[in-house]
Amino acid sequence: MEKPDIEIEEGDNFGSGGEQFSHAQLVMRALSKCLIAGSKEMCAGYFNTKTDKFGNQIRVYVEDTRHAFIESVKSAMMMMSCDMDEESTINIYGSKGIKGNLKSSFEKLCEQEKNDIEIAPPNLKKLRITNGIYFREGCLNKNLQYYQEFMEVEVDAYRDIVCELVNLSSRKDFFVGEDVGA
């Protein structure tokens, strides 16, 4: 009985079909996802009720495109965290940067919601409590207008972050084409 020939190859030859890792390509993909998510209509998520062929009612959640966009930007930020320079760090994370302004907007809306709940007439307070609407420190209630206002501010802030990430990519020369025939 003849034994099969076994050949041991170098470990460098293993991989995914010869593709090489490129941080610039990953950044481009992440920013493309931001572009795709940000080019849709920004609307809140909701449930659709459909009836299947047996007459059963099925609730299907339609994605909140605002959250999808924000999460795609957060993923791009995560991907580009190693590329952040001083300018982008200050513009995004600085106290007067995008995230700092977003935090102050959130705190302002929380204060407005707290005041609204505290000064509401007794019958409205009772109705709100029955419906589970009350003030919680550091949170906005999704059933009041302050949450929707914050979502608009947050989407705009994350659009500004995408602009900053694109500027960072430009400074890092991620968009420079490669010479194919050189």
C-alpha positions in Angstrom: 0.0 0.0 0.0 1.4 3.3 -1.1 1.5 6.3 1.3 0.2 9.6 0.0 2.8 12.3 -0.5 2.5 15.1 2.1 4.1 18.4 1.3 4.6 21.0 4.0 4.3 24.6 2.8 5.5 27.8 4.3 3.1 29.4 6.7 3.2 32.7 4.7 1.3 31.1 1.8 -1.8 30.5 3.9 -4.5 33.2 3.8 -7.6 34.3 2.0 -6.7 33.9 -1.6 -3.7 36.2 -1.6 -5.6 39.2 -0.2 -3.5 41.4 2.0 -4.6 43.4 5.0 -5.0 47.1 4.2 -6.0 49.5 6.9 -6.9 52.1 4.3 -9.4 49.7 2.6 -11.0 49.0 6.0 -11.3 52.7 6.6 -12.8 53.2 3.2 -15.4 50.4 3.8 -16.3 51.8 7.2 -16.8 55.3 5.8 -18.8 53.8 2.9 -21.1 52.2 5.4 -21.6 55.6 7.1 -22.4 57.1 3.7 -24.9 54.4 2.9 -26.6 54.6 6.4 -26.5 58.4 6.4 -28.1 58.8 2.9 -31.4 57.1 4.0 -34.3 59.0 5.5 -33.6 59.4 9.2 -36.7 58.0 10.9 -37.6 56.3 14.2 -38.0 52.5 14.3 -41.5 51.1 14.5 -43.4 47.8 14.4 -45.4 46.7 11.3 -48.1 44.2 11.9 -48.5 41.6 9.1 -50.8 38.7 8.7 -49.3 35.4 7.4 -51.2 32.9 5.2 -52.6 31.1 8.3 -54.1 34.3 9.7 -51.5 34.8 12.4 -50.5 38.3 13.2 -46.7 38.9 13.1 -45.0 42.0 14.4 -42.0 43.0 12.3 -39.6 45.7 13.6 -38.5 48.3 11.0 -35.0 49.5 11.9 -34.5 53.0 13.4 -32.3 54.4 10.6 -31.0 57.1 13.0 -29.5 54.5 15.3 -28.2 52.5 12.4 -26.3 55.6 11.1 -25.0 56.5 14.6 -23.7 52.9 15.1 -22.0 52.9 11.7 -20.2 56.1 12.6 -19.2 54.6 16.0 -17.8 51.6 14.1 -15.8 53.9 11.8 -14.5 55.8 14.8 -13.4 52.5 16.4 -11.7 51.5 13.1 -9.9 54.8 12.9 -8.9 55.2 16.6 -5.3 54.3 15.8 -5.2 57.1 13.2 -6.5 59.9 15.3 -4.2 62.9 15.4 -4.3 65.9 17.8 -6.6 67.9 15.5 -9.2 65.2 15.1 -9.1 64.3 18.8 -9.7 67.9 19.8 -12.4 68.4 17.2 -14.3 65.2 18.2 -13.6 64.6 21.9 -12.5 68.1 23.1 -14.7 69.9 25.7 -15.8 72.3 22.9 -15.7 69.6 20.3 -18.5 67.6 18.7 -18.9 65.1 21.6 -18.7 67.9 24.2 -21.4 69.9 22.5 -23.5 66.7 22.2 -23.1 66.1 26.0 -24.2 69.7 26.8 -27.2 69.4 24.5 -28.2 66.1 26.2 -27.8 67.7 29.7 -29.9 70.7 28.6 -32.7 68.5 27.3 -32.6 66.4 30.4 -33.1 69.5 32.5 -36.0 70.7 30.3 -37.6 67.3 30.6 -37.2 67.3 34.4 -38.8 70.8 34.6 -41.6 69.7 32.3 -42.4 66.7 34.4 -42.2 68.6 37.7 -44.4 71.5 36.7 -47.0 69.4 34.9 -50.6 69.7 36.3 -51.6 66.9 38.7 -53.9 65.1 36.2 -51.1 65.0 33.6 -48.6 63.8 36.1 -51.0 61.0 37.1 -51.6 60.0 33.4 -47.8 60.0 32.7 -47.1 57.9 35.8 -49.8 55.4 34.7 -48.1 55.2 31.2 -44.6 54.8 32.8 -43.5 58.3 32.0 -41.4 59.8 34.8 -38.1 61.5 35.2 -35.0 59.4 35.5 -31.6 61.0 36.1 -29.4 60.9 33.1 -32.0 59.5 30.7 -34.5 60.9 28.3 -38.0 59.3 28.1 -38.7 58.0 24.6 -42.3 59.0 25.0 -41.6 62.7 25.3 -40.5 65.2 22.7 -37.1 65.7 24.3 -35.9 62.3 23.2 -36.8 63.0 19.6 -35.1 66.5 19.8 -31.9 64.8 21.1 -32.0 62.2 18.3 -32.0 65.1 15.7 -29.1 66.8 17.5 -27.2 63.5 17.8 -27.6 62.6 14.1 -26.3 66.0 13.1 -23.4 65.6 15.5 -22.5 62.2 14.0 -22.6 63.7 10.5 -20.1 66.2 11.7 -17.9 63.4 13.1 -18.1 61.7 9.6 -16.8 64.9 8.1 -14.0 65.0 10.6 -13.1 61.4 9.9 -13.0 62.1 6.2 -10.7 65.1 6.8 -8.5 62.8 9.0 -8.4 60.2 6.1 -7.3 62.9 3.8 -4.6 64.1 6.1 -3.4 60.4 6.4 -3.5 60.0 2.6 -5.8 57.1 2.7 -7.4 58.2 -0.6 -4.2 58.3 -2.6 -4.3 55.8 -5.4 -1.7 53.1 -5.8 0.6 53.0 -8.8 -0.3 49.8 -10.6 2.3 49.6 -13.3 5.3 50.9 -11.4 
